[in-house]
């Protein structure tokens, strides 16, 4: 019965499922670009297409802090804006075709990981921001980023 329901489930109900064979077709990497004003570089790939966006590290940390304090907050990620409302347990940032999501502790763990190996650019390379993604965004756990 479950198989029948799964076959007939509209894709908008849970988004499109990606089979394990296609798992390599999707990836999100995060890189801390250290310098005068540290930034996080988000690079998303899905089926051969690529999206890039940056966000100021101080702004992402403020966004997390305000969320942890139970406040509404927002942060710019490239040409998109992420928002969190009071009481939300999950924090999600739009990156190309994905909603990079996780708990506050998941986000903190990812930031700590990136702070251990920042990439220094002198002078910083200009980073083009991809246009905002217009389709249905797929959830992507922040703990699974490279």
CNS distance restraints for C-alpha pairs under 8 A (distance, minus, plus):
assign (resid   1 and name CA) (resid   5 and name CA) 6.35 0.50 0.50
assign (resid   2 and name CA) (resid   6 and name CA) 6.04 0.50 0.50
assign (resid   3 and name CA) (resid   7 and name CA) 6.17 0.50 0.50
assign (resid   4 and name CA) (resid   8 and name CA) 6.41 0.50 0.50
assign (resid   5 and name CA) (resid   9 and name CA) 5.92 0.50 0.50
assign (resid   9 and name CA) (resid  13 and name CA) 7.09 0.50 0.50
assign (resid  11 and name CA) (resid  15 and name CA) 5.10 0.50 0.50
assign (resid  11 and name CA) (resid  16 and name CA) 5.38 0.50 0.50
assign (resid  12 and name CA) (resid  16 and name CA) 7.41 0.50 0.50
assign (resid  12 and name CA) (resid 136 and name CA) 7.97 0.50 0.50
assign (resid  15 and name CA) (resid 136 and name CA) 7.26 0.50 0.50
assign (resid  15 and name CA) (resid 137 and name CA) 7.77 0.50 0.50
assign (resid  15 and name CA) (resid 138 and name CA) 6.23 0.50 0.50
assign (resid  16 and name CA) (resid 138 and name CA) 7.50 0.50 0.50
assign (resid  18 and name CA) (resid  22 and name CA) 6.01 0.50 0.50
assign (resid  18 and name CA) (resid  23 and name CA) 6.54 0.50 0.50
assign (resid  19 and name CA) (resid  23 and name CA) 6.41 0.50 0.50
assign (resid  22 and name CA) (resid  26 and name CA) 7.50 0.50 0.50
assign (resid  25 and name CA) (resid  45 and name CA) 7.20 0.50 0.50
assign (resid  25 and name CA) (resid  46 and name CA) 5.44 0.50 0.50
assign (resid  25 and name CA) (resid  47 and name CA) 4.96 0.50 0.50
assign (resid  25 and name CA) (resid  48 and name CA) 7.04 0.50 0.50
assign (resid  26 and name CA) (resid  44 and name CA) 7.53 0.50 0.50
assign (resid  26 and name CA) (resid  45 and name CA) 5.30 0.50 0.50
assign (resid  26 and name CA) (resid  46 and name CA) 4.38 0.50 0.50
assign (resid  26 and name CA) (resid  47 and name CA) 6.52 0.50 0.50
assign (resid  27 and name CA) (resid  44 and name CA) 5.79 0.50 0.50
assign (resid  27 and name CA) (resid  45 and name CA) 5.19 0.50 0.50
assign (resid  27 and name CA) (resid  46 and name CA) 6.72 0.50 0.50
assign (resid  27 and name CA) (resid 145 and name CA) 7.15 0.50 0.50
assign (resid  27 and name CA) (resid 146 and name CA) 7.90 0.50 0.50
assign (resid  28 and name CA) (resid  42 and name CA) 6.98 0.50 0.50
assign (resid  28 and name CA) (resid  43 and name CA) 5.58 0.50 0.50
assign (resid  28 and name CA) (resid  44 and name CA) 4.35 0.50 0.50
assign (resid  28 and name CA) (resid  45 and name CA) 6.32 0.50 0.50
assign (resid  28 and name CA) (resid 144 and name CA) 7.89 0.50 0.50
assign (resid  28 and name CA) (resid 145 and name CA) 5.22 0.50 0.50
assign (resid  28 and name CA) (resid 146 and name CA) 6.46 0.50 0.50
assign (resid  29 and name CA) (resid  42 and name CA) 5.89 0.50 0.50
assign (resid  29 and name CA) (resid  43 and name CA) 5.21 0.50 0.50
assign (resid  29 and name CA) (resid  44 and name CA) 6.53 0.50 0.50
assign (resid  29 and name CA) (resid 145 and name CA) 5.15 0.50 0.50
assign (resid  29 and name CA) (resid 146 and name CA) 4.44 0.50 0.50
assign (resid  30 and name CA) (resid  40 and name CA) 6.53 0.50 0.50
assign (resid  30 and name CA) (resid  41 and name CA) 5.58 0.50 0.50
assign (resid  30 and name CA) (resid  42 and name CA) 4.76 0.50 0.50
assign (resid  30 and name CA) (resid  43 and name CA) 6.46 0.50 0.50
assign (resid  30 and name CA) (resid 114 and name CA) 7.57 0.50 0.50
assign (resid  30 and name CA) (resid 145 and name CA) 6.56 0.50 0.50
assign (resid  30 and name CA) (resid 146 and name CA) 6.18 0.50 0.50
assign (resid  31 and name CA) (resid  40 and name CA) 5.63 0.50 0.50
assign (resid  31 and name CA) (resid  41 and name CA) 5.08 0.50 0.50
assign (resid  31 and name CA) (resid  42 and name CA) 6.74 0.50 0.50
assign (resid  31 and name CA) (resid 114 and name CA) 6.40 0.50 0.50
assign (resid  31 and name CA) (resid 118 and name CA) 7.02 0.50 0.50
assign (resid  31 and name CA) (resid 119 and name CA) 7.14 0.50 0.50
assign (resid  32 and name CA) (resid  38 and name CA) 6.94 0.50 0.50
assign (resid  32 and name CA) (resid  39 and name CA) 5.91 0.50 0.50
assign (resid  32 and name CA) (resid  40 and name CA) 4.66 0.50 0.50
assign (resid  32 and name CA) (resid  41 and name CA) 6.32 0.50 0.50
assign (resid  32 and name CA) (resid  57 and name CA) 8.00 0.50 0.50
assign (resid  32 and name CA) (resid 114 and name CA) 5.69 0.50 0.50
assign (resid  32 and name CA) (resid 115 and name CA) 6.74 0.50 0.50
assign (resid  32 and name CA) (resid 117 and name CA) 7.67 0.50 0.50
assign (resid  32 and name CA) (resid 118 and name CA) 4.96 0.50 0.50
assign (resid  32 and name CA) (resid 119 and name CA) 6.03 0.50 0.50
assign (resid  33 and name CA) (resid  38 and name CA) 5.55 0.50 0.50
assign (resid  33 and name CA) (resid  39 and name CA) 5.18 0.50 0.50
assign (resid  33 and name CA) (resid  40 and name CA) 6.02 0.50 0.50
assign (resid  33 and name CA) (resid  41 and name CA) 6.90 0.50 0.50
assign (resid  33 and name CA) (resid 118 and name CA) 5.93 0.50 0.50
assign (resid  33 and name CA) (resid 119 and name CA) 4.97 0.50 0.50
assign (resid  33 and name CA) (resid 120 and name CA) 5.82 0.50 0.50
assign (resid  33 and name CA) (resid 121 and name CA) 6.92 0.50 0.50
assign (resid  34 and name CA) (resid  38 and name CA) 4.57 0.50 0.50
assign (resid  34 and name CA) (resid  39 and name CA) 6.74 0.50 0.50
assign (resid  34 and name CA) (resid 118 and name CA) 5.76 0.50 0.50
assign (resid  34 and name CA) (resid 119 and name CA) 5.73 0.50 0.50
assign (resid  34 and name CA) (resid 120 and name CA) 4.91 0.50 0.50
assign (resid  34 and name CA) (resid 121 and name CA) 6.96 0.50 0.50
assign (resid  35 and name CA) (resid 120 and name CA) 6.23 0.50 0.50
assign (resid  35 and name CA) (resid 121 and name CA) 6.86 0.50 0.50
assign (resid  35 and name CA) (resid 122 and name CA) 7.61 0.50 0.50
assign (resid  35 and name CA) (resid 124 and name CA) 7.66 0.50 0.50
assign (resid  37 and name CA) (resid  56 and name CA) 7.29 0.50 0.50
assign (resid  37 and name CA) (resid  57 and name CA) 7.92 0.50 0.50
assign (resid  38 and name CA) (resid  56 and name CA) 6.23 0.50 0.50
assign (resid  38 and name CA) (resid  57 and name CA) 5.61 0.50 0.50
assign (resid  38 and name CA) (resid  58 and name CA) 7.64 0.50 0.50
assign (resid  39 and name CA) (resid  54 and name CA) 6.34 0.50 0.50
assign (resid  39 and name CA) (resid  55 and name CA) 5.53 0.50 0.50
assign (resid  39 and name CA) (resid  56 and name CA) 4.35 0.50 0.50
assign (resid  39 and name CA) (resid  57 and name CA) 4.89 0.50 0.50
assign (resid  40 and name CA) (resid  54 and name CA) 5.46 0.50 0.50
assign (resid  40 and name CA) (resid  55 and name CA) 5.34 0.50 0.50
assign (resid  40 and name CA) (resid  56 and name CA) 6.23 0.50 0.50
assign (resid  40 and name CA) (resid  57 and name CA) 5.88 0.50 0.50
assign (resid  41 and name CA) (resid  52 and name CA) 7.13 0.50 0.50
assign (resid  41 and name CA) (resid  53 and name CA) 5.97 0.50 0.50
assign (resid  41 and name CA) (resid  54 and name CA) 4.55 0.50 0.50
assign (resid  41 and name CA) (resid  55 and name CA) 6.84 0.50 0.50
assign (resid  42 and name CA) (resid  52 and name CA) 5.61 0.50 0.50
assign (resid  42 and name CA) (resid  53 and name CA) 5.26 0.50 0.50
assign (resid  42 and name CA) (resid  54 and name CA) 5.97 0.50 0.50
assign (resid  42 and name CA) (resid  95 and name CA) 6.89 0.50 0.50
assign (resid  43 and name CA) (resid  50 and name CA) 7.12 0.50 0.50
assign (resid  43 and name CA) (resid  51 and name CA) 5.81 0.50 0.50
assign (resid  43 and name CA) (resid  52 and name CA) 4.57 0.50 0.50
assign (resid  43 and name CA) (resid  53 and name CA) 6.73 0.50 0.50
assign (resid  43 and name CA) (resid  95 and name CA) 7.66 0.50 0.50
assign (resid  44 and name CA) (resid  50 and name CA) 5.64 0.50 0.50
assign (resid  44 and name CA) (resid  51 and name CA) 5.14 0.50 0.50
assign (resid  44 and name CA) (resid  52 and name CA) 6.39 0.50 0.50
assign (resid  44 and name CA) (resid  95 and name CA) 6.56 0.50 0.50
assign (resid  44 and name CA) (resid  96 and name CA) 6.19 0.50 0.50
assign (resid  44 and name CA) (resid  97 and name CA) 7.65 0.50 0.50
assign (resid  44 and name CA) (resid  98 and name CA) 7.69 0.50 0.50
assign (resid  45 and name CA) (resid  49 and name CA) 5.60 0.50 0.50
assign (resid  45 and name CA) (resid  50 and name CA) 4.51 0.50 0.50
assign (resid  45 and name CA) (resid  51 and name CA) 6.51 0.50 0.50
assign (resid  46 and name CA) (resid  50 and name CA) 6.60 0.50 0.50
assign (resid  46 and name CA) (resid  97 and name CA) 7.57 0.50 0.50
assign (resid  50 and name CA) (resid  96 and name CA) 7.80 0.50 0.50
assign (resid  51 and name CA) (resid  95 and name CA) 7.31 0.50 0.50
assign (resid  51 and name CA) (resid  96 and name CA) 5.28 0.50 0.50
assign (resid  51 and name CA) (resid 129 and name CA) 7.75 0.50 0.50
assign (resid  51 and name CA) (resid 130 and name CA) 5.45 0.50 0.50
assign (resid  52 and name CA) (resid  78 and name CA) 7.72 0.50 0.50
assign (resid  52 and name CA) (resid  95 and name CA) 7.50 0.50 0.50
assign (resid  52 and name CA) (resid  96 and name CA) 7.27 0.50 0.50
assign (resid  52 and name CA) (resid 128 and name CA) 7.28 0.50 0.50
assign (resid  52 and name CA) (resid 129 and name CA) 5.63 0.50 0.50
assign (resid  52 and name CA) (resid 130 and name CA) 5.47 0.50 0.50
assign (resid  53 and name CA) (resid  77 and name CA) 6.06 0.50 0.50
assign (resid  53 and name CA) (resid  78 and name CA) 4.39 0.50 0.50
assign (resid  53 and name CA) (resid  79 and name CA) 7.57 0.50 0.50
assign (resid  53 and name CA) (resid  95 and name CA) 6.99 0.50 0.50
assign (resid  53 and name CA) (resid 127 and name CA) 7.83 0.50 0.50
assign (resid  53 and name CA) (resid 128 and name CA) 7.50 0.50 0.50
assign (resid  53 and name CA) (resid 129 and name CA) 4.96 0.50 0.50
assign (resid  53 and name CA) (resid 130 and name CA) 6.36 0.50 0.50
assign (resid  54 and name CA) (resid  77 and name CA) 5.73 0.50 0.50
assign (resid  54 and name CA) (resid  78 and name CA) 5.20 0.50 0.50
assign (resid  54 and name CA) (resid 127 and name CA) 7.69 0.50 0.50
assign (resid  54 and name CA) (resid 129 and name CA) 7.21 0.50 0.50
assign (resid  55 and name CA) (resid  59 and name CA) 7.16 0.50 0.50
assign (resid  55 and name CA) (resid  60 and name CA) 6.92 0.50 0.50
assign (resid  55 and name CA) (resid  75 and name CA) 7.90 0.50 0.50
assign (resid  55 and name CA) (resid  76 and name CA) 6.30 0.50 0.50
assign (resid  55 and name CA) (resid  77 and name CA) 4.94 0.50 0.50
assign (resid  55 and name CA) (resid  78 and name CA) 6.41 0.50 0.50
assign (resid  56 and name CA) (resid  60 and name CA) 6.40 0.50 0.50
assign (resid  57 and name CA) (resid  61 and name CA) 6.16 0.50 0.50
assign (resid  58 and name CA) (resid  62 and name CA) 6.09 0.50 0.50
assign (resid  59 and name CA) (resid  63 and name CA) 6.06 0.50 0.50
assign (resid  59 and name CA) (resid  75 and name CA) 6.37 0.50 0.50
assign (resid  60 and name CA) (resid  64 and name CA) 6.26 0.50 0.50
assign (resid  60 and name CA) (resid  75 and name CA) 6.52 0.50 0.50
assign (resid  61 and name CA) (resid  65 and name CA) 6.09 0.50 0.50
assign (resid  62 and name CA) (resid  66 and name CA) 6.07 0.50 0.50
assign (resid  63 and name CA) (resid  67 and name CA) 6.17 0.50 0.50
assign (resid  63 and name CA) (resid  73 and name CA) 5.84 0.50 0.50
assign (resid  63 and name CA) (resid  74 and name CA) 6.24 0.50 0.50
assign (resid  63 and name CA) (resid  75 and name CA) 6.24 0.50 0.50
assign (resid  64 and name CA) (resid  68 and name CA) 6.13 0.50 0.50
assign (resid  64 and name CA) (resid 104 and name CA) 6.65 0.50 0.50
assign (resid  64 and name CA) (resid 107 and name CA) 7.92 0.50 0.50
assign (resid  65 and name CA) (resid  69 and name CA) 6.22 0.50 0.50
assign (resid  66 and name CA) (resid  70 and name CA) 6.39 0.50 0.50
assign (resid  66 and name CA) (resid  71 and name CA) 5.19 0.50 0.50
assign (resid  66 and name CA) (resid  72 and name CA) 6.94 0.50 0.50
assign (resid  66 and name CA) (resid  73 and name CA) 6.27 0.50 0.50
assign (resid  67 and name CA) (resid  71 and name CA) 5.36 0.50 0.50
assign (resid  67 and name CA) (resid  72 and name CA) 6.49 0.50 0.50
assign (resid  67 and name CA) (resid  73 and name CA) 6.57 0.50 0.50
assign (resid  67 and name CA) (resid  84 and name CA) 6.71 0.50 0.50
assign (resid  67 and name CA) (resid  85 and name CA) 7.58 0.50 0.50
assign (resid  67 and name CA) (resid  86 and name CA) 6.87 0.50 0.50
assign (resid  67 and name CA) (resid  88 and name CA) 7.83 0.50 0.50
assign (resid  67 and name CA) (resid 104 and name CA) 7.98 0.50 0.50
assign (resid  68 and name CA) (resid 104 and name CA) 6.98 0.50 0.50
assign (resid  70 and name CA) (resid  85 and name CA) 7.90 0.50 0.50
assign (resid  70 and name CA) (resid  86 and name CA) 4.82 0.50 0.50
assign (resid  70 and name CA) (resid  87 and name CA) 6.00 0.50 0.50
assign (resid  71 and name CA) (resid  85 and name CA) 6.77 0.50 0.50
assign (resid  71 and name CA) (resid  86 and name CA) 5.03 0.50 0.50
assign (resid  72 and name CA) (resid  83 and name CA) 7.37 0.50 0.50
assign (resid  72 and name CA) (resid  84 and name CA) 5.53 0.50 0.50
assign (resid  72 and name CA) (resid  85 and name CA) 4.45 0.50 0.50
assign (resid  72 and name CA) (resid  86 and name CA) 5.17 0.50 0.50
assign (resid  73 and name CA) (resid  83 and name CA) 5.71 0.50 0.50
assign (resid  73 and name CA) (resid  84 and name CA) 5.44 0.50 0.50
assign (resid  73 and name CA) (resid  85 and name CA) 6.80 0.50 0.50
assign (resid  74 and name CA) (resid  81 and name CA) 6.60 0.50 0.50
assign (resid  74 and name CA) (resid  82 and name CA) 5.37 0.50 0.50
assign (resid  74 and name CA) (resid  83 and name CA) 4.26 0.50 0.50
assign (resid  74 and name CA) (resid  84 and name CA) 6.38 0.50 0.50
assign (resid  75 and name CA) (resid  81 and name CA) 5.62 0.50 0.50
assign (resid  75 and name CA) (resid  82 and name CA) 5.35 0.50 0.50
assign (resid  75 and name CA) (resid  83 and name CA) 6.70 0.50 0.50
assign (resid  76 and name CA) (resid  80 and name CA) 5.84 0.50 0.50
assign (resid  76 and name CA) (resid  81 and name CA) 4.44 0.50 0.50
assign (resid  76 and name CA) (resid  82 and name CA) 6.34 0.50 0.50
assign (resid  77 and name CA) (resid  81 and name CA) 5.83 0.50 0.50
assign (resid  77 and name CA) (resid  82 and name CA) 7.07 0.50 0.50
assign (resid  77 and name CA) (resid  93 and name CA) 7.34 0.50 0.50
assign (resid  77 and name CA) (resid  94 and name CA) 7.16 0.50 0.50
assign (resid  77 and name CA) (resid  95 and name CA) 7.44 0.50 0.50
assign (resid  78 and name CA) (resid 129 and name CA) 5.59 0.50 0.50
assign (resid  78 and name CA) (resid 130 and name CA) 7.29 0.50 0.50
assign (resid  79 and name CA) (resid 129 and name CA) 6.92 0.50 0.50
assign (resid  79 and name CA) (resid 130 and name CA) 7.46 0.50 0.50
assign (resid  79 and name CA) (resid 131 and name CA) 6.48 0.50 0.50
assign (resid  79 and name CA) (resid 132 and name CA) 5.82 0.50 0.50
assign (resid  80 and name CA) (resid  94 and name CA) 6.77 0.50 0.50
assign (resid  80 and name CA) (resid 132 and name CA) 6.11 0.50 0.50
assign (resid  81 and name CA) (resid  93 and name CA) 7.82 0.50 0.50
assign (resid  81 and name CA) (resid  94 and name CA) 7.52 0.50 0.50
assign (resid  82 and name CA) (resid  92 and name CA) 6.96 0.50 0.50
assign (resid  82 and name CA) (resid  93 and name CA) 5.25 0.50 0.50
assign (resid  82 and name CA) (resid  94 and name CA) 6.49 0.50 0.50
assign (resid  83 and name CA) (resid  92 and name CA) 7.90 0.50 0.50
assign (resid  83 and name CA) (resid  93 and name CA) 7.92 0.50 0.50
assign (resid  84 and name CA) (resid  88 and name CA) 6.70 0.50 0.50
assign (resid  84 and name CA) (resid  91 and name CA) 6.62 0.50 0.50
assign (resid  84 and name CA) (resid  92 and name CA) 7.78 0.50 0.50
assign (resid  89 and name CA) (resid 103 and name CA) 6.15 0.50 0.50
assign (resid  89 and name CA) (resid 104 and name CA) 7.63 0.50 0.50
assign (resid  90 and name CA) (resid 101 and name CA) 6.54 0.50 0.50
assign (resid  90 and name CA) (resid 102 and name CA) 5.38 0.50 0.50
assign (resid  90 and name CA) (resid 103 and name CA) 4.90 0.50 0.50
assign (resid  90 and name CA) (resid 104 and name CA) 7.22 0.50 0.50
assign (resid  91 and name CA) (resid 101 and name CA) 5.54 0.50 0.50
assign (resid  91 and name CA) (resid 102 and name CA) 5.53 0.50 0.50
assign (resid  91 and name CA) (resid 103 and name CA) 5.89 0.50 0.50
assign (resid  91 and name CA) (resid 104 and name CA) 6.70 0.50 0.50
assign (resid  92 and name CA) (resid  99 and name CA) 5.74 0.50 0.50
assign (resid  92 and name CA) (resid 100 and name CA) 5.29 0.50 0.50
assign (resid  92 and name CA) (resid 101 and name CA) 4.19 0.50 0.50
assign (resid  92 and name CA) (resid 102 and name CA) 6.63 0.50 0.50
assign (resid  93 and name CA) (resid  99 and name CA) 5.52 0.50 0.50
assign (resid  93 and name CA) (resid 100 and name CA) 5.13 0.50 0.50
assign (resid  93 and name CA) (resid 101 and name CA) 6.56 0.50 0.50
assign (resid  94 and name CA) (resid  98 and name CA) 5.97 0.50 0.50
assign (resid  94 and name CA) (resid  99 and name CA) 4.61 0.50 0.50
assign (resid  94 and name CA) (resid 100 and name CA) 6.14 0.50 0.50
assign (resid  94 and name CA) (resid 137 and name CA) 7.78 0.50 0.50
assign (resid  95 and name CA) (resid  99 and name CA) 6.12 0.50 0.50
assign (resid  95 and name CA) (resid 100 and name CA) 6.62 0.50 0.50
assign (resid  96 and name CA) (resid 130 and name CA) 7.71 0.50 0.50
assign (resid  96 and name CA) (resid 132 and name CA) 6.84 0.50 0.50
assign (resid  96 and name CA) (resid 133 and name CA) 5.31 0.50 0.50
assign (resid  96 and name CA) (resid 137 and name CA) 7.74 0.50 0.50
assign (resid  97 and name CA) (resid 133 and name CA) 6.03 0.50 0.50
assign (resid  97 and name CA) (resid 135 and name CA) 7.05 0.50 0.50
assign (resid  97 and name CA) (resid 136 and name CA) 7.11 0.50 0.50
assign (resid  97 and name CA) (resid 137 and name CA) 4.77 0.50 0.50
assign (resid  97 and name CA) (resid 138 and name CA) 6.23 0.50 0.50
assign (resid  98 and name CA) (resid 137 and name CA) 4.72 0.50 0.50
assign (resid  98 and name CA) (resid 138 and name CA) 4.65 0.50 0.50
assign (resid  98 and name CA) (resid 139 and name CA) 5.61 0.50 0.50
assign (resid  98 and name CA) (resid 140 and name CA) 5.97 0.50 0.50
assign (resid  99 and name CA) (resid 137 and name CA) 5.84 0.50 0.50
assign (resid  99 and name CA) (resid 138 and name CA) 5.89 0.50 0.50
assign (resid  99 and name CA) (resid 139 and name CA) 4.81 0.50 0.50
assign (resid  99 and name CA) (resid 140 and name CA) 5.82 0.50 0.50
assign (resid 100 and name CA) (resid 139 and name CA) 6.25 0.50 0.50
assign (resid 100 and name CA) (resid 140 and name CA) 4.89 0.50 0.50
assign (resid 100 and name CA) (resid 141 and name CA) 5.76 0.50 0.50
assign (resid 100 and name CA) (resid 142 and name CA) 5.41 0.50 0.50
assign (resid 101 and name CA) (resid 139 and name CA) 6.61 0.50 0.50
assign (resid 101 and name CA) (resid 140 and name CA) 6.03 0.50 0.50
assign (resid 101 and name CA) (resid 141 and name CA) 5.06 0.50 0.50
assign (resid 101 and name CA) (resid 142 and name CA) 5.39 0.50 0.50
assign (resid 102 and name CA) (resid 106 and name CA) 5.53 0.50 0.50
assign (resid 102 and name CA) (resid 107 and name CA) 6.39 0.50 0.50
assign (resid 102 and name CA) (resid 141 and name CA) 5.87 0.50 0.50
assign (resid 102 and name CA) (resid 142 and name CA) 5.63 0.50 0.50
assign (resid 102 and name CA) (resid 143 and name CA) 7.32 0.50 0.50
assign (resid 103 and name CA) (resid 107 and name CA) 6.39 0.50 0.50
assign (resid 104 and name CA) (resid 108 and name CA) 6.17 0.50 0.50
assign (resid 105 and name CA) (resid 109 and name CA) 6.08 0.50 0.50
assign (resid 106 and name CA) (resid 110 and name CA) 6.34 0.50 0.50
assign (resid 106 and name CA) (resid 142 and name CA) 6.73 0.50 0.50
assign (resid 106 and name CA) (resid 143 and name CA) 6.11 0.50 0.50
assign (resid 107 and name CA) (resid 111 and name CA) 6.25 0.50 0.50
assign (resid 107 and name CA) (resid 142 and name CA) 6.65 0.50 0.50
assign (resid 107 and name CA) (resid 143 and name CA) 7.62 0.50 0.50
assign (resid 108 and name CA) (resid 112 and name CA) 6.15 0.50 0.50
assign (resid 109 and name CA) (resid 113 and name CA) 6.17 0.50 0.50
assign (resid 109 and name CA) (resid 143 and name CA) 7.91 0.50 0.50
assign (resid 110 and name CA) (resid 114 and name CA) 6.31 0.50 0.50
assign (resid 110 and name CA) (resid 142 and name CA) 7.16 0.50 0.50
assign (resid 110 and name CA) (resid 143 and name CA) 6.60 0.50 0.50
assign (resid 111 and name CA) (resid 115 and name CA) 6.11 0.50 0.50
assign (resid 112 and name CA) (resid 116 and name CA) 6.46 0.50 0.50
assign (resid 113 and name CA) (resid 117 and name CA) 7.21 0.50 0.50
assign (resid 114 and name CA) (resid 118 and name CA) 6.01 0.50 0.50
assign (resid 120 and name CA) (resid 124 and name CA) 7.95 0.50 0.50
assign (resid 121 and name CA) (resid 125 and name CA) 6.86 0.50 0.50
assign (resid 140 and name CA) (resid 144 and name CA) 7.46 0.50 0.50
assign (resid 141 and name CA) (resid 145 and name CA) 7.30 0.50 0.50
